[in-house]
Amino acid sequence: MMEKEKLIVALLAIAFIGAVVLAIFSLSGFFTPKLENNAANFQQFASQANPEDVCAVPAGTDPAQWREHLSHHPDLYSQCLK
């Protein structure tokens, strides 16, 4: 009888730990796919841009990566690269 109780407690502990890990990953956005700029979702990607300030870093974008992106288009974003 004691062995069954230990087994049940161990299984419940494993299930609890698994649920906590899953909750942490879910709340952190780990499973949320990143928006990629491609032809299929260009409009959705472009809607994140700030039309008032083209140099502003879009939400969720690394500033260094954004500056690098702008440097690939010096004809469009020269004012941002000064």
MMTF fields as JSON, N, C-alpha, C and O atoms, coordinates in Angstrom:
{
  "mmtfVersion": "1.0.0",
  "mmtfProducer": "UNKNOWN",
  "numBonds": 327,
  "numAtoms": 328,
  "numGroups": 82,
  "numChains": 1,
  "numModels": 1,
  "chainsPerModel": [1],
  "groupsPerChain": [82],
  "chainIdList": ["A"],
  "bondAtomList": [4, 2, 8, 6, 12, 10, 16, 14, 20, 18, 24, 22, 28, 26, 32, 30, 36, 34, 40, 38, 44, 42, 48, 46, 52, 50, 56, 54, 60, 58, 64, 62, 68, 66, 72, 70, 76, 74, 80, 78, 84, 82, 88, 86, 92, 90, 96, 94, 100, 98, 104, 102, 108, 106, 112, 110, 116, 114, 120, 118, 124, 122, 128, 126, 132, 130, 136, 134, 140, 138, 144, 142, 148, 146, 152, 150, 156, 154, 160, 158, 164, 162, 168, 166, 172, 170, 176, 174, 180, 178, 184, 182, 188, 186, 192, 190, 196, 194, 200, 198, 204, 202, 208, 206, 212, 210, 216, 214, 220, 218, 224, 222, 228, 226, 232, 230, 236, 234, 240, 238, 244, 242, 248, 246, 252, 250, 256, 254, 260, 258, 264, 262, 268, 266, 272, 270, 276, 274, 280, 278, 284, 282, 288, 286, 292, 290, 296, 294, 300, 298, 304, 302, 308, 306, 312, 310, 316, 314, 320, 318, 324, 322],
  "bondOrderList": [1, 1, 1, 1, 1, 1, 1, 1, 1, 1, 1, 1, 1, 1, 1, 1, 1, 1, 1, 1, 1, 1, 1, 1, 1, 1, 1, 1, 1, 1, 1, 1, 1, 1, 1, 1, 1, 1, 1, 1, 1, 1, 1, 1, 1, 1, 1, 1, 1, 1, 1, 1, 1, 1, 1, 1, 1, 1, 1, 1, 1, 1, 1, 1, 1, 1, 1, 1, 1, 1, 1, 1, 1, 1, 1, 1, 1, 1, 1, 1, 1],
  "groupList": [{"groupName": "MET", "atomNameList": ["N", "CA", "C", "O"], "elementList": ["N", "C", "C", "O"], "formalChargeList": [0, 0, 0, 0], "bondAtomList": [1, 0, 2, 1, 3, 2], "bondOrderList": [1, 1, 2], "singleLetterCode": "M", "chemCompType": "L-PEPTIDE LINKING"}, {"groupName": "GLU", "atomNameList": ["N", "CA", "C", "O"], "elementList": ["N", "C", "C", "O"], "formalChargeList": [0, 0, 0, 0], "bondAtomList": [1, 0, 2, 1, 3, 2], "bondOrderList": [1, 1, 2], "singleLetterCode": "E", "chemCompType": "L-PEPTIDE LINKING"}, {"groupName": "LYS", "atomNameList": ["N", "CA", "C", "O"], "elementList": ["N", "C", "C", "O"], "formalChargeList": [0, 0, 0, 0], "bondAtomList": [1, 0, 2, 1, 3, 2], "bondOrderList": [1, 1, 2], "singleLetterCode": "K", "chemCompType": "L-PEPTIDE LINKING"}, {"groupName": "LEU", "atomNameList": ["N", "CA", "C", "O"], "elementList": ["N", "C", "C", "O"], "formalChargeList": [0, 0, 0, 0], "bondAtomList": [1, 0, 2, 1, 3, 2], "bondOrderList": [1, 1, 2], "singleLetterCode": "L", "chemCompType": "L-PEPTIDE LINKING"}, {"groupName": "ILE", "atomNameList": ["N", "CA", "C", "O"], "elementList": ["N", "C", "C", "O"], "formalChargeList": [0, 0, 0, 0], "bondAtomList": [1, 0, 2, 1, 3, 2], "bondOrderList": [1, 1, 2], "singleLetterCode": "I", "chemCompType": "L-PEPTIDE LINKING"}, {"groupName": "VAL", "atomNameList": ["N", "CA", "C", "O"], "elementList": ["N", "C", "C", "O"], "formalChargeList": [0, 0, 0, 0], "bondAtomList": [1, 0, 2, 1, 3, 2], "bondOrderList": [1, 1, 2], "singleLetterCode": "V", "chemCompType": "L-PEPTIDE LINKING"}, {"groupName": "ALA", "atomNameList": ["N", "CA", "C", "O"], "elementList": ["N", "C", "C", "O"], "formalChargeList": [0, 0, 0, 0], "bondAtomList": [1, 0, 2, 1, 3, 2], "bondOrderList": [1, 1, 2], "singleLetterCode": "A", "chemCompType": "L-PEPTIDE LINKING"}, {"groupName": "PHE", "atomNameList": ["N", "CA", "C", "O"], "elementList": ["N", "C", "C", "O"], "formalChargeList": [0, 0, 0, 0], "bondAtomList": [1, 0, 2, 1, 3, 2], "bondOrderList": [1, 1, 2], "singleLetterCode": "F", "chemCompType": "L-PEPTIDE LINKING"}, {"groupName": "GLY", "atomNameList": ["N", "CA", "C", "O"], "elementList": ["N", "C", "C", "O"], "formalChargeList": [0, 0, 0, 0], "bondAtomList": [1, 0, 2, 1, 3, 2], "bondOrderList": [1, 1, 2], "singleLetterCode": "G", "chemCompType": "PEPTIDE LINKING"}, {"groupName": "SER", "atomNameList": ["N", "CA", "C", "O"], "elementList": ["N", "C", "C", "O"], "formalChargeList": [0, 0, 0, 0], "bondAtomList": [1, 0, 2, 1, 3, 2], "bondOrderList": [1, 1, 2], "singleLetterCode": "S", "chemCompType": "L-PEPTIDE LINKING"}, {"groupName": "THR", "atomNameList": ["N", "CA", "C", "O"], "elementList": ["N", "C", "C", "O"], "formalChargeList": [0, 0, 0, 0], "bondAtomList": [1, 0, 2, 1, 3, 2], "bondOrderList": [1, 1, 2], "singleLetterCode": "T", "chemCompType": "L-PEPTIDE LINKING"}, {"groupName": "PRO", "atomNameList": ["N", "CA", "C", "O"], "elementList": ["N", "C", "C", "O"], "formalChargeList": [0, 0, 0, 0], "bondAtomList": [1, 0, 2, 1, 3, 2], "bondOrderList": [1, 1, 2], "singleLetterCode": "P", "chemCompType": "L-PEPTIDE LINKING"}, {"groupName": "ASN", "atomNameList": ["N", "CA", "C", "O"], "elementList": ["N", "C", "C", "O"], "formalChargeList": [0, 0, 0, 0], "bondAtomList": [1, 0, 2, 1, 3, 2], "bondOrderList": [1, 1, 2], "singleLetterCode": "N", "chemCompType": "L-PEPTIDE LINKING"}, {"groupName": "GLN", "atomNameList": ["N", "CA", "C", "O"], "elementList": ["N", "C", "C", "O"], "formalChargeList": [0, 0, 0, 0], "bondAtomList": [1, 0, 2, 1, 3, 2], "bondOrderList": [1, 1, 2], "singleLetterCode": "Q", "chemCompType": "L-PEPTIDE LINKING"}, {"groupName": "ASP", "atomNameList": ["N", "CA", "C", "O"], "elementList": ["N", "C", "C", "O"], "formalChargeList": [0, 0, 0, 0], "bondAtomList": [1, 0, 2, 1, 3, 2], "bondOrderList": [1, 1, 2], "singleLetterCode": "D", "chemCompType": "L-PEPTIDE LINKING"}, {"groupName": "CYS", "atomNameList": ["N", "CA", "C", "O"], "elementList": ["N", "C", "C", "O"], "formalChargeList": [0, 0, 0, 0], "bondAtomList": [1, 0, 2, 1, 3, 2], "bondOrderList": [1, 1, 2], "singleLetterCode": "C", "chemCompType": "L-PEPTIDE LINKING"}, {"groupName": "TRP", "atomNameList": ["N", "CA", "C", "O"], "elementList": ["N", "C", "C", "O"], "formalChargeList": [0, 0, 0, 0], "bondAtomList": [1, 0, 2, 1, 3, 2], "bondOrderList": [1, 1, 2], "singleLetterCode": "W", "chemCompType": "L-PEPTIDE LINKING"}, {"groupName": "ARG", "atomNameList": ["N", "CA", "C", "O"], "elementList": ["N", "C", "C", "O"], "formalChargeList": [0, 0, 0, 0], "bondAtomList": [1, 0, 2, 1, 3, 2], "bondOrderList": [1, 1, 2], "singleLetterCode": "R", "chemCompType": "L-PEPTIDE LINKING"}, {"groupName": "HIS", "atomNameList": ["N", "CA", "C", "O"], "elementList": ["N", "C", "C", "O"], "formalChargeList": [0, 0, 0, 0], "bondAtomList": [1, 0, 2, 1, 3, 2], "bondOrderList": [1, 1, 2], "singleLetterCode": "H", "chemCompType": "L-PEPTIDE LINKING"}, {"groupName": "TYR", "atomNameList": ["N", "CA", "C", "O"], "elementList": ["N", "C", "C", "O"], "formalChargeList": [0, 0, 0, 0], "bondAtomList": [1, 0, 2, 1, 3, 2], "bondOrderList": [1, 1, 2], "singleLetterCode": "Y", "chemCompType": "L-PEPTIDE LINKING"}],
  "groupTypeList": [0, 0, 1, 2, 1, 2, 3, 4, 5, 6, 3, 3, 6, 4, 6, 7, 4, 8, 6, 5, 5, 3, 6, 4, 7, 9, 3, 9, 8, 7, 7, 10, 11, 2, 3, 1, 12, 12, 6, 6, 12, 7, 13, 13, 7, 6, 9, 13, 6, 12, 11, 1, 14, 5, 15, 6, 5, 11, 6, 8, 10, 14, 11, 6, 13, 16, 17, 1, 18, 3, 9, 18, 18, 11, 14, 3, 19, 9, 13, 15, 3, 2],
  "groupIdList": [1, 2, 3, 4, 5, 6, 7, 8, 9, 10, 11, 12, 13, 14, 15, 16, 17, 18, 19, 20, 21, 22, 23, 24, 25, 26, 27, 28, 29, 30, 31, 32, 33, 34, 35, 36, 37, 38, 39, 40, 41, 42, 43, 44, 45, 46, 47, 48, 49, 50, 51, 52, 53, 54, 55, 56, 57, 58, 59, 60, 61, 62, 63, 64, 65, 66, 67, 68, 69, 70, 71, 72, 73, 74, 75, 76, 77, 78, 79, 80, 81, 82],
  "secStructList": [7, 2, 2, 2, 2, 2, 2, 2, 2, 2, 2, 2, 2, 2, 2, 2, 2, 2, 2, 2, 2, 2, 2, 2, 2, 2, 2, 2, 6, 6, 6, 1, 7, 7, 7, 7, 7, 1, 4, 4, 4, 2, 2, 2, 2, 2, 6, 6, 1, 7, 6, 6, 7, 6, 6, 1, 7, 7, 6, 6, 7, 7, 2, 2, 2, 2, 2, 2, 2, 2, 2, 6, 7, 2, 2, 2, 2, 4, 4, 4, 7, 7],
  "xCoordList": [0.824, 0.0, 0.87, 0.538, 1.952, 2.84, 3.471, 3.658, 3.802, 4.404, 3.43, 3.836, 2.157, 1.155, 1.029, 0.911, 1.054, 0.945, 2.146, 1.991, 3.339, 4.541, 4.476, 4.872, 3.976, 3.852, 2.86, 3.117, 1.747, 0.735, 1.289, 1.087, 1.979, 2.567, 3.608, 3.663, 4.428, 5.449, 4.801, 5.25, 3.762, 3.074, 2.409, 2.447, 1.808, 1.188, 2.244, 2.013, 3.388, 4.463, 4.979, 5.213, 5.158, 5.617, 4.59, 4.953, 3.314, 2.257, 2.22, 2.036, 2.392, 2.389, 3.568, 3.4, 4.742, 5.933, 5.757, 6.111, 5.214, 4.962, 3.983, 4.173, 2.943, 1.951, 2.569, 2.268, 3.426, 4.087, 5.013, 5.015, 5.792, 6.7, 5.9, 6.268, 4.823, 3.984, 3.38, 3.319, 2.939, 2.361, 3.4, 3.097, 4.613, 5.677, 5.972, 6.074, 6.11, 6.379, 5.219, 5.44, 3.999, 2.83, 2.737, 2.467, 2.957, 2.859, 4.008, 3.86, 5.132, 6.284, 6.195, 7.0, 5.246, 5.122, 6.052, 6.281, 6.587, 7.541, 6.925, 7.605, 5.641, 4.985, 4.358, 3.8, 4.437, 3.855, 4.791, 5.952, 4.305, 5.182, 5.506, 4.651, 6.728, 7.151, 6.593, 6.471, 6.261, 5.753, 6.918, 7.87, 6.846, 7.892, 7.401, 6.239, 8.286, 7.935, 8.061, 9.163, 6.93, 6.917, 5.68, 4.859, 5.554, 4.454, 3.087, 2.142, 2.978, 1.681, 1.181, -0.028, 2.063, 1.608, 2.191, 2.352, 2.503, 3.11, 2.229, 2.734, 0.939, 0.042, 0.05, 0.078, 0.026, 0.056, 1.391, 1.43, 2.473, 3.8, 3.903, 4.426, 3.41, 3.494, 2.634, 2.944, 1.575, 0.698, 1.389, 0.914, 2.504, 3.241, 4.105, 4.568, 4.321, 5.168, 4.439, 3.21, 5.21, 4.658, 4.705, 5.792, 3.557, 3.571, 4.056, 4.508, 3.965, 4.407, 5.93, 6.505, 6.578, 8.031, 8.595, 8.578, 9.089, 9.591, 10.862, 11.249, 11.514, 12.74, 12.446, 13.339, 11.207, 10.862, 10.983, 10.624, 11.495, 11.651, 10.278, 9.646, 9.793, 8.496, 8.496, 9.531, 7.344, 7.215, 7.673, 7.34, 8.431, 8.897, 10.116, 10.529, 10.702, 11.872, 13.106, 13.049, 14.21, 15.472, 15.99, 16.08, 16.33, 16.795, 18.016, 18.105, 18.943, 20.134, 19.759, 20.286, 18.846, 18.398, 17.61, 17.712, 16.827, 16.052, 16.984, 16.773, 18.02, 18.981, 19.706, 19.952, 20.043, 20.69, 19.75, 20.177, 18.468, 17.479, 17.398, 17.38, 17.349, 17.267, 18.506, 18.42, 19.652, 20.891, 20.892, 21.685, 20.022, 19.905, 19.101, 19.056, 18.468, 17.637, 18.041, 17.211, 19.291, 19.742, 18.986, 18.882, 18.46, 17.699, 16.373, 15.874, 15.799, 14.515, 14.669, 13.828, 15.747, 15.876, 17.161, 17.718, 17.639, 18.895, 18.805, 19.791, 17.617, 17.458, 17.572, 17.876, 17.336, 17.408, 18.828, 19.123, 19.691, 21.035, 22.092, 23.284, 21.678, 22.626, 23.182, 23.993],
  "yCoordList": [-1.196, 0.0, 1.261, 2.243, 1.236, 2.388, 2.709, 3.882, 1.701, 1.903, 2.615, 3.491, 2.246, 2.898, 4.377, 5.225, 4.677, 6.072, 6.885, 8.025, 6.306, 6.991, 7.229, 8.289, 6.243, 6.372, 7.478, 8.277, 7.521, 8.546, 9.938, 10.873, 10.074, 11.361, 11.781, 12.952, 10.848, 11.156, 11.594, 12.564, 10.906, 11.267, 12.638, 13.428, 12.916, 14.225, 15.338, 16.423, 15.066, 16.058, 16.334, 17.488, 15.29, 15.456, 16.239, 17.124, 15.915, 16.625, 18.101, 18.975, 18.374, 19.755, 20.538, 21.667, 19.95, 20.615, 20.872, 21.943, 19.894, 20.072, 21.203, 21.985, 21.297, 22.361, 23.732, 24.697, 23.82, 25.088, 25.503, 26.666, 24.566, 24.867, 25.317, 26.295, 24.62, 24.992, 26.383, 27.171, 26.685, 28.0, 29.103, 30.163, 28.857, 29.862, 30.124, 31.277, 29.061, 29.237, 29.928, 30.767, 29.59, 30.202, 31.687, 32.502, 32.039, 33.437, 34.279, 35.49, 33.665, 34.422, 34.686, 35.45, 34.081, 34.273, 33.389, 33.632, 32.371, 31.475, 30.797, 30.579, 30.463, 29.739, 30.672, 30.196, 31.987, 32.952, 33.133, 33.499, 32.885, 33.039, 34.51, 35.381, 34.773, 36.132, 36.494, 35.639, 37.751, 38.236, 38.402, 39.126, 37.742, 37.848, 38.72, 38.643, 39.541, 40.424, 39.65, 39.421, 39.253, 38.597, 39.078, 39.815, 38.666, 39.15, 38.808, 39.585, 37.664, 37.218, 38.085, 38.264, 38.616, 39.395, 40.808, 41.385, 41.362, 42.696, 43.747, 44.589, 43.714, 44.729, 44.68, 45.719, 43.479, 43.334, 43.839, 44.487, 43.544, 43.985, 45.507, 46.152, 46.07, 47.517, 48.282, 49.43, 47.685, 48.371, 48.634, 49.454, 47.954, 48.198, 49.45, 49.969, 49.93, 51.108, 52.353, 52.42, 53.327, 54.594, 55.576, 56.023, 55.931, 56.823, 58.235, 58.964, 58.623, 59.952, 60.043, 61.101, 58.938, 58.933, 57.639, 56.598, 57.707, 56.502, 55.983, 54.837, 56.804, 56.376, 55.643, 55.01, 55.719, 55.093, 53.578, 52.973, 52.986, 51.532, 50.916, 51.251, 50.015, 49.373, 48.536, 48.014, 48.422, 47.634, 46.203, 45.594, 45.681, 44.305, 44.113, 42.981, 45.215, 45.134, 45.608, 46.598, 44.914, 45.294, 46.567, 46.597, 47.612, 48.866, 48.696, 49.34, 47.846, 47.638, 46.976, 47.334, 46.009, 45.347, 46.317, 46.262, 47.204, 48.183, 49.157, 49.479, 49.628, 50.545, 49.85, 50.455, 48.579, 47.825, 47.712, 47.856, 47.455, 47.364, 48.69, 48.705, 49.793, 51.102, 51.372, 52.027, 50.873, 51.115, 50.416, 50.761, 49.449, 48.764, 49.596, 49.274, 50.668, 51.534, 52.993, 53.798, 53.352, 54.724, 55.781, 56.927, 55.41, 56.376, 56.746, 57.854, 55.827, 56.08, 56.623, 57.392, 56.225, 56.538, 57.292, 57.105, 58.132, 58.847, 59.721, 59.873, 60.299, 61.152, 60.356, 60.928, 59.058, 58.217, 57.746, 57.298, 57.841, 57.272, 58.309, 58.002, 59.522, 60.599, 60.429, 61.241],
  "zCoordList": [0.0, 0.0, 0.0, -0.664, 0.725, 0.814, -0.535, -0.858, -1.322, -2.64, -3.58, -4.343, -3.529, -4.38, -4.03, -4.914, -2.742, -2.312, -2.785, -3.221, -2.701, -3.166, -4.67, -5.156, -5.4, -6.845, -7.206, -8.107, -6.516, -6.78, -6.47, -7.245, -5.349, -4.982, -6.016, -6.394, -6.476, -7.48, -8.786, -9.396, -9.228, -10.467, -10.356, -11.299, -9.218, -9.011, -8.997, -9.531, -8.392, -8.361, -9.77, -10.128, -10.566, -11.946, -12.761, -13.535, -12.587, -13.311, -12.904, -13.751, -11.621, -11.135, -11.707, -12.167, -11.68, -12.221, -13.717, -14.21, -14.434, -15.864, -16.127, -17.059, -15.318, -15.487, -15.219, -15.922, -14.212, -13.898, -15.042, -15.446, -15.562, -16.675, -17.898, -18.548, -18.212, -19.349, -19.151, -20.095, -17.951, -17.671, -17.846, -18.394, -17.386, -17.523, -18.994, -19.412, -19.78, -21.205, -21.911, -22.784, -21.547, -22.186, -21.858, -22.741, -20.609, -20.201, -20.738, -20.906, -21.006, -21.503, -22.997, -23.53, -23.681, -25.119, -25.919, -27.104, -25.284, -25.941, -27.156, -28.158, -27.071, -28.156, -29.191, -30.18, -28.986, -29.912, -31.103, -30.925, -32.301, -33.466, -33.716, -33.55, -34.111, -34.453, -35.824, -36.701, -35.995, -37.269, -38.231, -37.939, -39.363, -40.369, -41.516, -41.915, -42.035, -43.143, -44.446, -44.944, -44.986, -46.295, -47.051, -46.504, -48.288, -49.13, -48.544, -48.68, -47.901, -47.389, -46.234, -46.09, -45.422, -44.274, -44.245, -43.169, -45.392, -45.446, -44.781, -44.037, -45.031, -44.473, -42.951, -42.293, -42.398, -40.943, -40.394, -39.349, -41.093, -40.656, -40.745, -39.836, -41.829, -42.035, -41.037, -40.723, -40.538, -39.596, -38.265, -37.479, -37.997, -36.76, -36.86, -35.845, -38.068, -38.263, -37.775, -37.801, -37.335, -36.881, -38.048, -38.414, -38.65, -39.814, -39.472, -40.356, -38.204, -37.78, -37.705, -37.959, -37.36, -37.181, -37.764, -37.107, -38.985, -39.655, -38.996, -39.225, -38.186, -37.505, -36.198, -35.634, -35.71, -34.437, -34.539, -35.549, -33.472, -33.423, -33.161, -32.16, -34.042, -33.823, -32.544, -32.129, -31.94, -30.718, -30.957, -31.974, -30.023, -30.115, -30.995, -31.247, -31.469, -32.344, -31.59, -30.861, -31.762, -31.144, -31.829, -33.056, -31.071, -31.686, -32.592, -33.637, -32.203, -33.04, -34.364, -35.417, -34.303, -35.533, -36.404, -37.629, -35.793, -36.557, -37.274, -38.443, -36.565, -37.179, -38.333, -39.377, -38.135, -39.22, -40.418, -41.564, -40.15, -41.227, -41.991, -43.222, -41.251, -41.9, -42.746, -43.785, -42.307, -43.055, -44.41, -45.286, -44.585, -45.878, -46.884, -48.071, -46.396, -47.242, -47.037, -46.615, -47.323, -47.043, -47.841, -47.404, -48.996, -49.79, -49.127, -49.32, -48.349, -47.693, -46.277, -45.811, -45.585, -44.162, -43.835, -42.753, -44.734, -44.482, -43.229, -42.508, -42.965, -41.788, -40.491, -39.444, -40.543, -39.346, -39.062, -37.954, -40.036, -39.92, -39.567, -39.584, -39.25, -38.923, -37.538, -37.094]
}
